[in-house]
Amino acid sequence: MSVAVTSADGTHIPLLEAELLRWVGSGDSLLELACLDALFPPGKLLRPILCMESAKAVGGTADQVLAFAAGIECLHVASLIHDDIVDQDPVRRGRASTAQQYGIAEALVAGDGLSMAGIAALLSGGPAERVLHAARVTVEALRHMCQGIMRETEIRGDLTCGVPTVLNVMQAKTSALTGAACQAGAILAGATPEQDRALRTYGEHLGMAFQIRDDLLPYTAEDQITGKTAISDVANLQPTLPVLLAYEVADKADRDRLTTVFHGDPDPVTAHRDILAVLTRTGALTKAAQMASSRAEQAHVALTGLPDALRLAELATSAADRQR
């Protein structure tokens, strides 16, 4: 299977590409084909790049954590496969999701297969004490991710769940793993406890900025830019951050419009249009964007004192400003 990977980060991508292929295979079986289809062409590879750059930020090298970083990406993509099944999303990264292309049963197995490959990569080498510590940090983050995904299903259709609830979901579902990726890279590179805590804090704030922007994209970007259907959250009645921010300050008429969308089973395209109008009128889009920027700034602050954190600082800025 030929894989072409392009990215703004030309340093790490070829290394990660080769390492992912080493752990997943070249497509000699249906399982390998489904796993490779989910992995390539890759997304932003944010988590493995964070792992590698965090190692560099404390004086280590990207090569020290390459296998571990690839393992994190396998585990992350496995969660996306299962997430698309939960959401019944037919599109991922601008093309058919694994479940849409191969079937639900095959997608479930592919997600499990990628998880196993990821765990094997995490534990593949390095000083045993560091590897065990980094693996524990990562697995704990994945446990929180599962809790966040389950909580997300529980609040579907509930406009009264509140902004703090959805922020907690973001923390568990996204922020925990981005923080763990940074902390693991630092641990594997022999960072001091103060350095690995700083990088964990950085990663968690960056993850929140990234996820807040992700919630905004269905209302600020075209489908062909975001790579997923803009009406997905609406179709699943998922109360995302901008919707809950709008609901908090909306007048009765706009609250009634949102309630109609979340309880009246309208056409998703019409619902998306109506929600966008409410988000615009209430200033929710601006408020959410400000929250993303605030988190990115807190990520920048966490990097203070680290010897080589320029690339991490750039990633924090791009997470807050991204349009795709």
Protein Blocks (a to p, Z undefined) as FASTA:
>chain_A
ZZddddfblmlmmmmmmmmmmmnogolafklmmmmmmmpccdeklmmmmmmmmmmmnopa
fklmmmmmmmmmmmmmmmmmmmmmmnopabgghiacfklmnojklmmmmmmmmmmmmmmm
mmngccfklmmmmmmmmmmmmmmmmmmmmmmmmmgoiaknojklmmmmmmmmmmmmmmmm
mmmmmmmnopafklmmmmmmmmmmmmmmmmmmmmmmmmmccfklnopafklmmmnopacf
klmmmmmmmcfklmmmmmmmmmnopafklmmmmmmmmmmmnommmmmmmmmmmmmmmmmm
mmgopablmlmmmmmmmmmmpcZZ
